[in-house]
Structures are given as structure tokens and as C-alpha cells.
Amino acid sequence: MAEFIGYPIWWGGAAWPANHFVTDHDFIGKKVILFAASSSLPLGSSGNDLATMIGTGDWQEGQRLGR
């Protein structure tokens, strides 16, 4: 089963509500697929930062959705 997590990029990182969401949920045994909204900034390290906060789950390369 895959979990899709979307978030806006704020100041080069995941918006703080995304941080709270991932720390409040269990991703053990789940594939996590990220997508982010930004008109110009890339995902940068935001996906790795979120994965590091949790330490569980199979975190996949994310995709930026622009205009």
C-alpha cells in the first residue's frame, strides 16, 4: 500500500504542517510517495528531511508540481 503526501515548499523545505503530519502517523511497512507544490523552488532535501524525522517506511523520490 502506498501513502501519498503532498505539501508546499516554504523557504526551501517542507511546510511545517507536513512535519506535524508525518510525526503524527505510522509509516512502518508503507511506501511513501511525496509530491510538493512550488512555482520555482525544487524539492531540495525536504523529502529526506521528512523521512529522517520518522525513520520508518519506504520513502520514494518526490516530484515537484509547478505551474
Sequence and secondary structure as in RCSB ss.txt:
>XXXX:A:sequence
MAEFIGYPIWWGGAAWPANHFVTDHDFIGKKVILFAASSSLPLGSSGNDLATMIGTGDWQEGQRLGR
>XXXX:A:secstr
 EEEEEEEEETTEE HHHHHHHHTS  TT EEEEEEE SS   TTHHHHHHHHH  SEE   EEE  
